Amino acid sequence: MPTMTLAKAINAGLRDALAADEMVMLMGEDIGSLGGVYRVTEGLKAEFGEDRVVDSPLAESGIVGTSIGLSLRGYRPVGEIQFDGFVFPGFNQITTQLAKLHARSRGQLTVPVTIRIPYGGGIGSVEHHSESPEALFAHTAGLRILTPSNPHDGYWMTRQAIECEDPVILFEPKRRYWLKGEVDLEDPGTSADPFRAHIVREGSDATVVAYGPLVPVALAAAEAAAEDGRSVEVVDLRSLSPIDFETVTASVRKTGRLVVAHEAPTFGGLGGEIAARVSERAFLSLEAPVIRVGGFHMPYPVSKVEGQYLPDIDRILEALDRAFAY
Amino acid sequence: MAGELPTTEFDDIPEELLDELEALAHERTEGHVNMVQLLDEDGRFLNRSHFAERAASLSVDELRALYRDMAMIRRFDAEATALQRQGQLSLWVPVRGQEAAQIGSGRATLPQDYIFPTYREHGVALTRGVELGELLRQFRGVSNGGWDPKENNFHLYTLVLAAQVPHAVGYAMGLQRDASRAAAAGRELPEPAATIAYFGDGASSEGDVHESMVFAASFKAPVVFFCQNNQWAISVPTQVQSRIPLHNRAKGYGFPGLRVDGNDVLAVRAVTEWALERARSGKGPVLIEAYTYRQGAHTTADDPTKYRLTAEEESWLAKDPITRFEKFLRAEGHADEAFFAEVAAEAEALAAKSRRDVLAFEAPSLAAEMQNVYAERHPLVEEELAWHLEYEAGFADADAGADANADTDAAEGGR
C-alpha cells in the first residue's frame, strides 16, 4: 500500500478519474502548467492535455457557471477555486444555480459538478487565504459537502465526489496537504460510503467531533486526555452535508459528553447544528451540555495571531474539562 | 527574448475577423451605426444590407409563419396578463413589443441548438415547440420549471439575472468537446450545433455576462449572445447600464457584435441565422443587440407610467413589429384578409386553451418536491420527509375522527 501526502492522494484521485471517464475534466485558475498553487493538479495537463485540464480565465463565477453548462451537456467538470475566501464571486452560481437545478427541473436535469476548495488556516497566509466557509454551503439544500482529513479519504473522496450525480463541494484542508498516510488505491475499505462519519479513536467518557484540518488536533487532545485517565472518543465527520448523525448520536449515547470542534466561527457554524440535533436525539444520554470549540466572531485574523484563533489541543482539553465539570 | 514571447498587442487577429468587423460597421440605419434593418416602419423591404439576401430567400409560407408566431405570442401574452390581473397567476412577465426579436431569433435556430432563456422568452419558447401553457406553471406557483428542457433543447427560465449566460457558454464548450472527442475517436462527427444565451440590457451589467464573454472568446465557444435591449431595466434606462451601444462591447472581447432592429422580424432572423452559422462553423461567438422596446410593464408588478413618458411609448408603437410585418405581407401580396382572420381565430383558441390549462394545473405535493432535491439518496431529506408525512397523517387521523377538538389531536399526531 503506497504512502503519500494528502495533496498527492487528491492528485492521484483526479488522475484516475480522468483516466476512467473521458467526460471528466478539470477547470480552474493556474491548474495546468503550474499544477495549481498547491500543485494538486501537477502533471495532469501534461498527461491528459489542455482540453481535459483547462487553465480558465480568472473568473470564479465563470468557472462554476460554465461547469454547470458543461455538466448539462453530459460532462463531469471538476472546478478548482484557488482559495476559500475567493469562492464568493462564484457563490451565486453555486447556491442559486448549481444547488437548485435538479430540484427546479423536478429531477429532469442533473448537474454532477465537483467544486474543489482548499480551505482553513494555519499556514501563515494573508487575508482571504485561510477561511472556513463550509457552513454557508451546508445551509444550502442541493449541495453535498465532503472534507478529507487524511490521504486515503483524499483519494477516495475525490473519486466519489466526481462520480456522484449531485453537485459536491470538496473542502480540502490545505494545512494537511503535506500530511502523509497510507492510501489503498484498490479498496476504499471503510471509506466506501463518503457520507459516513468515522470513529477514528474509541473512547468511553466523552466524544469529540471534528473534521478536516482539526481531526489530528482532536486525536492529539484525546491522547493528552488519556494521560489524565479520560477516555475520549474521536469522530471524524468526513461529510458536512449530509451529516451522519447516526454515528455521532450513537457515540454520545455511549460517552454522555460531546465537544464539537471546527475552525469556522462558532456562531452559526456546524457545531451549533450538531449540538441541536444531538440534544433532540440523545438529551437523556447527555451528562453535560454540548460544548463548541471554534473560531471567534471576527474576520479571520492576521497570521501572526492565528495561533490564538485556531482551536488547538489546549482549547479542546479546556472544553472537555468544562464538560467533565458537570 | 521579449521578442519571442507572445505579444500582448494581438498581432495575430485573423484578417477574416477584421473584415467581418469592418463589414458590420458599414450597416447603418436611422442614424444608428451598425444597425441592420430590412423593413422600414411602413413595412417596405430595404435591400441595402448584405443580410437582405437571407430574408429574400424565405418562402411565402415561411414569411406567413413568422407573422403567425408573432400574432400567437401577442395574444397569449395578453391572456397571461389578464390571468395575472384576475389573480390566477402570481406574476407575469409581458413580452409585448419584443415579438420580432424573439420569433426572428428563435426561428433562426436549428433543433440541435440549445437555448438558454431568461424569463421573458415566451416567443422563443413557441418557436422551439414548447407548449405555451407550460410557461405559466412557474407563474401559477406549481413549478419552478414546467417543461422538459431536453425535449426541445429549451432550458428552464432563469430568474437570477444573467446566471444562465455562463451555462450557455459551458454548454457550447461541451458541444466543442463532443466534436473533438468524436474526431479523436474516429467516430462520425455530431451535427454542428450552437447555443444562444438570451439576456436583457439590464442583465448586461451583471458580472456573469462579462465572465461569459471572456470564456466564450478565449475558448472560441459556439455561442450567440442575444441581448434584447428593450430600453428599460424595470425603471432604469439603458444609458445607466452602458454609455456606449451595447453591441460595441463585443469588440473589446474580440468577437463581432452588431445591432439589429429588434422590431424587424426579417432582420433579426437573418442576423441570428448568420451568427449561428458562424458559431457552428467554429468561428466563435457573436453578440447581437436586438434594439427593441418593451411596450408594457417589466412585470405585472411595476407601473411604467412612473418612469417613462407617453411620448416615448407612442414613438415606439409606430415601430410595432407586428403591424410593420402585416403591412409588408399585404403590400407584397403574401397574405390576404382571410389569412389574418384565420390567424386571429387560431390565437383566440390558443388563449382559451391557455386559460383552461392554468385553471386545471394541480399543485405538486410538498413531499414530491422534497424528493427531487438530490439525485442520489440523502438521509436528511429522507428523515425530514418521513417526519413531514407522519405529521400530515396526524391531521388526517384527526379529520377522520370527526373530533370537535381536531387541533389537539393533530398536535398529538405530530412529533
Interface residues (C-beta under 8 A of the other chain):
Chain A: E22 M25 D51 S56 P57 A59 S61 G62 V64 G65 T66 S67 I68 G69 L70 S71 L72 R73 G74 Y75 P77 P89 N92 Q93 T96 Q97 K100 L101 H102 A103 R104 S105 R106 G107 Q108 L109 T110 P112 A141 G142 R144 C164 E165 D166 F195 S241 P242 I243 D244 F245 E246
Chain B: S143 N144 G145 D148 P149 K150 H155 L156 T158 V160 A163 V165 P166 H167 A168 V169 G170 Y171 A172 M173 G174 L175 R177 D178 S180 R181 T195 G207 D208 E211 S212 V214 F215 S218 P364 E369 Q371 N372 V373 Y374 A375 E376 H378 P379 L380 V381
